[in-house]
Amino acid sequence: LGVPTANLPESLFPAQLRDVPTGVYVGWASVADSGEAIKAVVNVGYSPTFVGAENPEKVVEAHLFKEFTEDFYGKEMRLMLTGYLRPEAKFPAFPLLLAAIHQDLDDAKACLGEPRLASLAQHPFLAPNSGLEDWEEVPYDAALLAST
């Protein structure tokens, strides 16, 4: 598809992911100890497009808007979902799936450039050794306050 993703199965954190609705999200990520906030577009779901190849469990597929010189398998990735783009969908043809993915990429960049979401790039959750919980649902206003 030309859009690399970090894939995290629900079995890694079943209690936390159980109540997250399937769909496409925008957010911020950091990898390992860099503390660098990286824009992300994230699919949470079962990848229903390919009949007979659906994931048996919910999967988080995060595309980070950064060119990496090496993979980061085995390194900690912190991921903060900050907005919802659309529900997960099944497409009747592969070109329609590709078009939707590219639209999601464009929409995510635009959303994360808006001041109300861009400011969340400073959230301490993305910093290495932040001491914050690995998974926590936080209202937007509280997250915004923590980012300043």
KOLBAMAR-670387 format. One line per 3 residues: number of its first residue (from 1); for each residue x negated, y, z negated of C-alpha. Coordinates in nm, 2 decimals, decimal comma, padded with zeros to 4 digits, always signed. Layout:
<nodes>
NUM> X Y Z ~ ...
</nodes>
This chain:
<nodes>
1> +00,00 +00,00 +00,00 ~ -00,30 +00,23 -00,04 ~ -00,20 +00,35 -00,38
4> -00,41 +00,17 -00,65 ~ -00,25 +00,12 -00,99 ~ -00,34 +00,00 -01,33
7> -00,09 -00,27 -01,41 ~ +00,01 -00,34 -01,77 ~ +00,26 -00,62 -01,83
10> +00,53 -00,59 -02,09 ~ +00,38 -00,89 -02,28 ~ +00,10 -00,65 -02,40
13> +00,35 -00,43 -02,59 ~ +00,70 -00,59 -02,57 ~ +00,87 -00,41 -02,86
16> +00,77 -00,07 -02,73 ~ +00,85 -00,12 -02,37 ~ +01,18 -00,31 -02,42
19> +01,40 +00,01 -02,44 ~ +01,22 +00,21 -02,17 ~ +01,45 +00,23 -01,87
22> +01,31 +00,11 -01,54 ~ +01,22 +00,38 -01,29 ~ +00,95 +00,62 -01,17
25> +00,79 +00,86 -01,42 ~ +00,53 +01,13 -01,42 ~ +00,28 +01,17 -01,70
28> -00,08 +01,22 -01,81 ~ -00,34 +00,96 -01,86 ~ -00,70 +00,93 -02,00
31> -00,94 +00,65 -01,95 ~ -01,20 +00,52 -02,20 ~ -01,37 +00,79 -02,40
34> -01,36 +01,07 -02,14 ~ -01,06 +01,26 -02,29 ~ -01,00 +01,40 -01,94
37> -00,63 +01,44 -01,87 ~ -00,54 +01,29 -01,54 ~ -00,21 +01,33 -01,36
40> -00,02 +01,00 -01,32 ~ +00,28 +00,87 -01,15 ~ +00,41 +00,55 -01,31
43> +00,66 +00,28 -01,21 ~ +00,82 +00,09 -01,50 ~ +01,00 -00,21 -01,38
46> +01,00 -00,54 -01,20 ~ +00,89 -00,43 -00,85 ~ +01,22 -00,55 -00,69
49> +01,13 -00,46 -00,33 ~ +00,99 -00,79 -00,23 ~ +01,25 -01,06 -00,25
52> +01,13 -01,37 -00,43 ~ +00,82 -01,18 -00,55 ~ +00,98 -00,98 -00,83
55> +00,78 -00,96 -01,15 ~ +00,92 -01,20 -01,42 ~ +00,86 -00,93 -01,68
58> +00,87 -00,56 -01,69 ~ +00,54 -00,40 -01,57 ~ +00,39 -00,06 -01,61
61> +00,22 +00,04 -01,28 ~ +00,02 +00,36 -01,33 ~ -00,14 +00,54 -01,04
64> -00,39 +00,80 -01,16 ~ -00,46 +01,10 -00,94 ~ -00,83 +01,07 -00,95
67> -01,10 +00,89 -00,74 ~ -01,29 +00,65 -00,97 ~ -01,64 +00,54 -00,87
70> -01,59 +00,21 -01,06 ~ -01,29 +00,02 -01,19 ~ -01,19 +00,06 -01,55
73> -01,07 -00,29 -01,63 ~ -01,11 -00,37 -02,00 ~ -01,13 +00,00 -02,09
76> -00,87 +00,18 -02,30 ~ -00,62 +00,38 -02,10 ~ -00,39 +00,62 -02,28
79> -00,07 +00,70 -02,09 ~ +00,18 +00,96 -02,18 ~ +00,51 +00,96 -01,99
82> +00,64 +01,31 -01,97 ~ +00,92 +01,31 -01,71 ~ +01,15 +01,08 -01,51
85> +01,17 +01,11 -01,13 ~ +01,41 +00,84 -01,02 ~ +01,55 +00,49 -01,09
88> +01,36 +00,18 -00,97 ~ +01,50 +00,08 -00,63 ~ +01,50 -00,20 -00,38
91> +01,43 -00,09 -00,02 ~ +01,56 -00,27 +00,29 ~ +01,24 -00,22 +00,48
94> +00,87 -00,18 +00,40 ~ +00,84 +00,17 +00,57 ~ +01,11 +00,30 +00,35
97> +00,92 +00,18 +00,04 ~ +00,61 +00,35 +00,16 ~ +00,80 +00,67 +00,23
100> +00,95 +00,67 -00,12 ~ +00,61 +00,61 -00,28 ~ +00,46 +00,90 -00,09
103> +00,75 +01,12 -00,19 ~ +00,70 +01,01 -00,55 ~ +00,33 +01,11 -00,53
106> +00,42 +01,45 -00,40 ~ +00,70 +01,50 -00,65 ~ +00,47 +01,39 -00,94
109> +00,20 +01,64 -00,84 ~ +00,46 +01,92 -00,82 ~ +00,62 +01,83 -01,15
112> +00,29 +01,80 -01,34 ~ +00,19 +02,14 -01,20 ~ +00,49 +02,31 -01,37
115> +00,38 +02,50 -01,68 ~ +00,62 +02,30 -01,91 ~ +00,45 +01,97 -01,81
118> +00,10 +02,10 -01,73 ~ +00,06 +02,21 -02,09 ~ +00,10 +01,86 -02,21
121> -00,24 +01,77 -02,06 ~ -00,38 +01,92 -02,37 ~ -00,19 +01,69 -02,60
124> -00,42 +01,53 -02,86 ~ -00,28 +01,18 -02,78 ~ -00,50 +01,18 -02,47
127> -00,82 +01,25 -02,67 ~ -01,04 +00,96 -02,76 ~ -01,01 +00,85 -03,13
130> -00,71 +01,08 -03,17 ~ -00,58 +00,87 -03,46 ~ -00,23 +00,89 -03,31
133> -00,02 +00,58 -03,27 ~ -00,06 +00,38 -02,96 ~ +00,31 +00,40 -02,88
136> +00,54 +00,67 -03,01 ~ +00,85 +00,84 -02,86 ~ +00,82 +01,21 -02,93
139> +01,07 +01,48 -02,84 ~ +00,94 +01,73 -02,58 ~ +00,94 +02,03 -02,82
142> +00,73 +01,83 -03,07 ~ +00,49 +01,72 -02,80 ~ +00,46 +02,08 -02,67
145> +00,38 +02,21 -03,02 ~ +00,11 +01,94 -03,06 ~ -00,05 +02,05 -02,73
148> -00,11 +02,41 -02,84
</nodes>
